[in-house]
């Protein structure tokens, strides 16, 4: 069994209540930090741990904390990004719903480290029931003296609030989140200035993901060195994975980084293999915004090395032969899946969620959706495949925030690895008019038709 840091106590009955959480060691990191450590020492432990942001970008958390402006004298803020809207990702909801005090404890310890006296949890609008759970947990923590004035008689004050968003995916981007938190339309800001210098209300601000902040209590209770010993290389610690698709055991898993993709996919401890006797066709390892991998690049890298569940191994080979760990939204596809339809579905989402601020994203995501719909519905033209490639290349890298990249990468990877499937849709429109065209006749059985016509 692998090391459990975040999910170790999640199955204890009534762990979501303050009393049970406290009886099981809850809020010990707050006591240790406030009574025996300076804020800088807490930051140093997080830096030593090698903990990387678990929202998708994987930026070192301690380094991000060290950037916060302490010289200006302005109030500082910690904002938790709980706007979990990446398709295929549901691990933050799991933590907040079943062990909310772990996040509250992490917010208090992290806020102390940053010198923040006013902090927020910005939660996805669709998570209203989770919002209510967090509100209760905060009220319990405040009643017990962990929030408010003069916490533990230390002179340190902290107020913590939950702010409910309105269902915009773009507010998962930290500057759009800050704009929304200020009461404005959730449009990303141009950087610099970065939030660490000018964030919420132009004050120094750190924005971290739920999973990242929930990991801090363990690091402080143990040590940054102990955390760094878990995992492999620069991928230290554990990671929550949201697993879905054609697998026997979908759900949320905590893995030690460095586990092989093969073991995660096939062992009974984790996903248990494919849900039927259908073969593995493709994998999206880190949520809808990361490149899809074909079967031959899932268990092995292009160099023939075992593919590992780490930031480095999953990205090995760049986007030509690799992908990203991202947010850990692990989506598995068998051979009945249609890659064109899946790519169109993702494109439809990104078109809908684009804030419209940048022309390449505003216009380009719409064209990606339209052209993909055309191909998937038997109206595609030969030149549409190259048109898709051209459109995505003009979006990537040309927008204020990464949503443009998130819309482009899945399209590029789908064409790169499954171009023959796109060609099949174009050349044999009568065969793909049935929505479930690959259920009765998987592409592997008909791909020879594409080769034959090409010759």
Residue, then its C-alpha position, 0 to 999 in steps of 0.5 A: x500500500x502506498x503512503x497516504x497523506x491526504x486520504x489517510x483519515x478520510x474514512x473515519x466516521x464523522x471526520x468532517x466534524x470538528x470534534x472527530x477531526x480534532x480527536x484524530x490530530x487535527x489542527x496540530x500543524x496550526x499549534x506547531x507553526x504558531x507556537x514554535x515556528x516563525x512564518x519564514x520557517x514555515x515557508x522554508x519547510x514547504x520549499x524544502x518539501x518540493x511540493x508543487x502546485x497540484x492545480x495543474x501547472x506544477x509550480x513549486x509552492x514554497x517558491x511561489x510563497x517566497x515571492x510575496x511582497x513583504x516590503x510594501x507594508x500592504x495587507x497580504x492574502x491567501x486565496x484557495x482556488x477551489x474552482x475545480x472545473x477541469x473536465x475529468x477532475x473531481x479530487x478537490x471536491x472529494x477532499x472538501x466534501x469528506x474532510x473539510x477541516x483538513x483544508x481549513x487547517x491548511x489555510x490557517x497554517x499557510x496564511x500564518x506563513x504568508x502573514x495574511x490576516x484575511x483569506x478566502x476559499x473561492x469555490x466553484x458555483x456548482x459545488x453549492x453543497x460543498x460550500x455549505x460544508x465548508x461554511x459549517x467547518x469554518x464556523x466550527x473552527x472559529x468557535x474553537x478559537x482557530x480563527x478570529x482574533x489572537x489565535x492561541x494567544x499569539x497575537x496573530x489574527x485571521x478571518x477566513x471566508x468562502x466565496x461562491x463563484x458563478x460557474x465560469x471555468x475561466x475563474x480557475x485561472x488565478x487572475x480571473x479568480x481574483x477579478x471575480x472575487x473583487x466583484x468584477x467580470x472574471x477576465x484574466x489580467x495581463x501579467x506582470x504585475x503578478x498576484x504576489x505583488x499586486x493581487x486581490x485589491x492590489x495587495x500581495x496575494x498567493x493563490x493555491x489549489x485545494x490539494x496543495x494547501x491541504x498538503x501543508x499540515x502534513x509537511x509542518x507536522x512532519x518536515x519538508x525533508x520527510x515529504x521530499x523523501x516520498x516520490x521521485x526526483x522533483x516529483x515529490x510527495x503524493x498526488x490525488x488522481x481523479x480516474x474515470x472512463x473505461x476502467x473497473x474502479x473509477x474514483x479518487x486515488x492518492x498515489x506516491x509520485x513515481x508509481x508506474x502508469x501500468x501499475x496504476x492502471x492494472x493493479x487491484x489496489x488502483x484502477x483494476x484494469x479495463x472495465x471489459x475485454x475491450x483493449x486500451x486505445x487512448x489516455x488523457x492523463x491530466x484533465x481535458x486540457x492536456x494532450x491525449x496519448x495513444x496506447x503505444x505511448x501510455x505504458x512506455x515513453x518513446x525511448x522505451x522507458x517505463x512511463x511513470x506517474x510523475x510530472x517529468x515522465x508524463x511529459x517525456x518527449x514533449x508534446x510530440x510523444x508525451x503529455x502532462x500530469x496536469x490536474x490529475x484528471x485521468x481519463x481512459x478510453x477503450x477501442x470503442x471510443x471515437x477520438x474525433x467525437x471526444x475532441x469535438x466535445x472538449x472543443x465545445x467546452x472551451x468555446x463555451x468557457x472562453x471569456x472572449x477577451x483575446x481574439x485568437x481564443x474568442x474566434x479560434x475556439x468557435x472555429x475548432x468546435x465548428x470544424x470538428x462538428x462538421x467532421x464528426x457529423x459526416x460533413x467534413x472535407x479533406x482540407x478540414x484536418x489541416x485547417x484544424x491544425x492551422x487554427x489551433x497553432x494560431x491560438x496557442x501562445x497568443x492569449x493572455x491566459x492558458x485557456x487558449x493553450x488548453x483548447x489547442x493542445x487536445x486538438x493538436x494531439x488528436x491529429x498528431x496521433x489519430x490523423x487516420x481516424x480523422x481521415x476515415x471520418x472525412x472519406x467514409x461519412x456514411x459509416x460514422x453517422x451513427x453516434x456509436x459508430x466505433x462500438x459495433x465496428x472499432x476503428x482498428x477493424x476499418x482503418x485499413x480502408x484509409x490506408x487502401x484509399x491513400x495508396 
